[in-house]
Amino acid sequence: SPLSWTASTLPGTATKVVMNSSDAGTWVTDGTTIQEFTGASVLPPLPSGVTVVDMVSGVTDTGDGYVGVLGSDGNAYRIHINAPTPTWSTSILPAGTATKIIMNSEGAGTWVTDGSSIREFTGAITLPALPGGATVVDIVSGISAGTGYVAVRASDGNVYRANLSAPSPTWLASSLAPGTATQLAMNSKDAGTWVAGEGC
């Protein structure tokens, strides 16, 4: 039969949609309400007056689902959607300083940044500062054979990647498009990392 589109139950008001590559769980928001695509599950509201700037999702190896949000108040929030009573927790970053949140859809590892510091959501890991005082323009993550990676496109035009399984993670600079990188992508399932820029 011909393929057809199904509309979410946020008709005419949706501002963002995310899909988990692990199980195709799909979440939509109108900036205030966050719900599963069909409306089967609606998450509790963010703190009063906070709206969704960005949204991510992931599933752990044991099937536990998470949704993460960058809020309009500059905080990063995460919720365990399989918990008996799902509630939002706030990241380790100082209040109001978060600029980006990412989540590995294949493992739900969650990273937050204020542009300079890059930390695991709960503070379990803090990555070293980027070289030369560079700041974060874009950030991605992935897992390969159980080894996690975080990669950053930085303000100096370079792309850096850190192996999270190393005893002391350090940043490895890509040899492609040095100083001219414009795009960065990482496959969440095998951490394959791609760079676009001048000369690529």
C-alpha positions in Angstrom: 0.0 0.0 0.0 1.2 3.6 -0.6 3.1 5.3 2.2 1.2 8.0 4.1 2.0 10.6 6.7 0.5 10.5 10.2 0.1 13.8 12.1 1.0 14.1 15.7 -1.6 15.1 18.3 -0.2 18.6 18.5 -1.9 19.8 15.3 -0.6 23.1 14.1 1.4 23.9 17.2 4.5 21.6 17.1 7.9 23.4 17.3 10.3 20.4 17.6 10.3 16.6 17.0 12.9 14.1 18.1 13.1 10.4 17.3 15.3 7.8 19.1 17.2 5.7 16.6 17.2 2.8 19.0 13.5 2.2 19.1 11.9 5.0 17.1 10.3 6.5 20.1 9.1 9.9 19.0 8.6 13.0 21.1 7.0 16.3 20.0 6.7 19.7 21.7 4.9 23.0 21.2 7.5 24.6 23.4 5.6 24.0 26.6 3.9 20.5 26.4 6.2 17.5 25.7 4.4 14.4 24.6 4.9 11.1 22.8 3.9 11.4 19.1 0.4 9.8 19.5 -0.3 11.5 22.8 0.0 8.2 24.7 2.4 9.7 27.2 2.7 13.4 28.3 5.7 14.4 30.3 5.3 16.6 33.4 5.7 20.4 32.7 9.1 22.0 33.0 9.6 24.5 35.9 7.2 27.4 35.8 7.6 29.7 32.8 10.4 27.5 31.2 9.9 26.6 27.5 11.8 24.2 25.3 14.8 25.6 23.3 16.1 22.2 22.2 15.1 18.6 22.9 16.9 15.2 22.7 16.1 11.6 23.5 17.8 8.3 24.1 17.4 4.7 25.4 19.9 2.8 27.6 21.0 -0.8 27.0 18.4 -1.9 29.5 15.6 -0.2 27.6 15.2 2.8 29.9 14.1 5.9 28.0 15.2 9.5 28.6 14.3 12.9 27.2 16.6 15.9 27.7 15.7 19.6 27.2 17.6 22.8 27.0 15.3 25.3 28.7 14.7 28.9 28.0 16.1 29.7 31.5 19.5 28.5 30.4 19.3 25.2 32.4 19.5 21.7 31.0 16.9 19.2 32.2 16.5 15.4 31.9 13.7 13.0 32.7 13.6 9.2 33.0 10.4 8.4 31.2 10.1 4.8 32.6 10.3 5.9 36.2 7.2 5.2 38.4 6.9 9.0 38.8 8.9 10.8 36.1 10.4 14.0 37.3 12.8 16.5 35.7 16.4 16.7 37.1 18.7 19.6 36.4 22.3 19.3 35.1 25.4 19.9 37.0 26.1 23.1 35.2 25.7 26.4 37.2 22.2 27.7 36.9 21.4 29.6 33.7 24.6 28.8 31.9 23.7 25.8 29.7 24.0 26.5 25.9 23.7 22.9 24.5 22.5 19.4 25.5 23.2 16.2 23.6 22.1 12.6 24.3 23.4 9.5 22.6 20.2 7.9 21.3 21.8 4.4 21.6 22.8 4.7 25.3 21.2 7.9 26.7 24.6 9.3 27.7 23.9 13.0 28.2 26.4 15.8 27.9 25.9 19.5 28.6 28.0 22.6 27.9 28.1 26.3 28.7 30.3 26.9 25.7 33.6 26.3 27.6 33.1 23.4 30.1 31.8 20.1 28.8 30.4 17.8 31.4 28.4 14.6 31.7 24.9 15.6 32.9 25.3 14.5 36.5 29.0 15.7 36.7 30.4 12.2 36.7 32.9 13.2 33.9 34.3 16.6 33.1 36.2 16.8 29.8 39.4 18.9 29.5 39.1 22.4 28.2 39.4 22.7 24.4 42.8 23.8 23.1 43.8 27.5 23.0 40.6 28.7 24.8 38.4 27.6 21.9 34.6 27.4 22.7 31.9 25.0 21.6 30.0 25.7 18.4 28.5 22.3 18.0 28.7 19.0 19.9 27.8 15.4 19.1 28.3 12.0 20.7 28.3 8.3 19.8 29.3 4.8 21.0 31.4 2.2 19.2 31.7 -1.3 20.6 31.0 0.0 24.1 33.4 3.0 23.8 31.9 6.4 24.0 33.1 9.5 22.1 32.3 13.2 22.2 33.2 15.5 19.3 33.1 19.2 19.1 33.2 21.8 16.3 35.0 24.7 17.9 35.2 28.4 17.6 38.7 28.1 16.1 37.3 26.3 13.1 38.7 22.9 14.2 37.0 19.7 15.1 38.1 17.8 18.2 37.1 14.3 19.5 37.6 12.7 22.9 37.6 8.9 23.7 35.6 8.7 26.9 37.0 5.3 27.8 40.6 6.6 28.0 42.0 6.9 31.6 42.5 10.6 30.9 40.4 11.7 27.9 42.2 14.2 25.7 41.1 16.0 22.5 42.3 14.8 19.2 42.1 17.3 16.4 40.8 16.3 13.0 43.3 16.6 10.2 40.5 17.6 7.8 39.6 21.2 7.2 42.0 22.6 9.9 40.6 25.9 10.9 37.8 25.9 8.3 35.4 23.2 9.5 31.8 24.2 9.0 29.8 21.0 9.8 30.2 18.0 12.1 28.2 14.7 12.4 28.6 11.5 14.4 26.7 8.3 14.0 25.3 7.5 17.4 25.6 3.7 16.9 29.3 3.4 15.8 30.7 6.8 16.4 31.7 7.3 12.8 32.6 11.0 12.6 32.3 13.2 9.6 33.7 16.7 9.0 32.9 19.2 6.3 34.8 22.4 5.5 37.2 24.0 3.1 39.2 21.5 1.1 37.1 18.5 2.1 
